[in-house]
Amino acid sequence: MSGLSPFRLLTLHYAFFQLSVAVAGGFVGAYLMKLGFSLPVALLAYAALLTGRFGLRLLSLEVVRRLGYRGAMMLGAVLCAAGFLPLMRAEEPLWLAAWMLLASLAESLYWPVYHSAAAVIGGGASRGRELGIRTALGSLIGIVGPIAGGLLLEHLGPAVDFGIAGILTLLSAAPLLLLRDIPAGPVPGMRDSLRGIDRTGIVTFSADGWMSSGLSLAWPMVLFTSLGSHYEAFGLANAAAGLVGAVAGITCGRAIDRGQRERYLVLVCTALVLGFALRACASWSPAAAAIANASGAAVAGLYVPVLMSVIYDRAKLSGAAYRFHFAAEAGWDMGATLGCIAAALIAWATSVPSLAVLPGALGVLVIYRCVRGQAPVAAPGLGAAAGA
């Protein structure tokens, strides 16, 4: 393992971490529904978690300063693993609060550092290929993980499934031990973290967070209930979607490197709007739910490379990737929190669960306006030698 390049080490870490998410993390919303949470209450719980994550970001600055980027990312992974313990008893308010606190702290540490590392390790003319590989890998893991998670939850229970996921999360920290220092710029102070921020990056991530409240948070719970609240059926539906997403991710990544991001942006935004409309019909048709889930994975395989190629290029060019992503992630939290609240209100007011995804569609226009006209970075810069 020691002979692997930094890009491959980070990709190996990502594979273990995403496998944990696919085995258990992707089932958290379904698990809350199984415990008896209504869709509006579950969405408000997510909104509270995201609010806590936003509030803990200033604390995370001091932790990152003391531990360094690699140490902070490893601590974030360990806290993610620890969060599965209170989640097992989430029906009790005290344990639910403990899970939300651990998850908020873990994610406030982990995601800004991870995205900073992904921005500065590799990139340049190979950015699209790298993002395509990462997206396709995540989609392939999204085939095996949901099947395993569904079977484990259905037949062995949450304790076994969450325990295995916790072990996988801990294993994901191993490749980080061999990763060299992450050249993500200095860790900003509390005041400096708000100076010279990239407004386009924050607005883009805010729109992505708003959209994700519908696609990544509300939709899995809607799909779970439309499939009869069976873990196995839910896992199989997500596995089929993962296969579609893998092919789309590789195709789009290579197209970005050929300068075709603008072309794919129009395609992606159109498909996103259609996907929201199809998901909104899921309460009336389980078949529509399954089709929407598979087609949504194909769109995600195109969307992620398009969006993140812009974000990572801007972060790398800023010369302070961590500060960039610290601010951008705060924007994501705000967008997702407000989106969850809007989705909860729609679900409560209409009593039609699938309509909860519709507010997220408003983020598509913002994404289009922010990404359009952003030229890809062709020349390698800081950290380019660390690529695959």
Secondary structure, DSSP 8 states (H G I E B T S, - for coil): -TTS-HHHHHHHHHHHHHHHHHHTGGGHHHHHHHTT--HHHHHHHHHHHHHHHHHTHHHHHHHHHHHHHHHHHHHHHHHHHHTHHHHTTTTSHHHHHHHHHHHHHHHHHHHHHHHHHHHHSS-GGGHHHHHHHHHHHHHHHHHHHHHHHHHHHHHT-HHHHHHHHHHHHHHTTHHHHT-----------TTGGGSS--HHHHHHHHHHHHHHIIIIIIHHHHHHHHTTS-HHHHHHHHHHHHHHHHHHHHHHHHHHHTT-HHHHHHHHHHHHHHHHHHHHTTTT-HHHHHHHHHHHHHHHHHHHHHHHHHHHHHHHHHT-HHHHHHHHHHHHHHHHHHHHHHHHHHHHHH--GGGGGGGGGGHHHHHHHHHTT-----S--TTGGG--
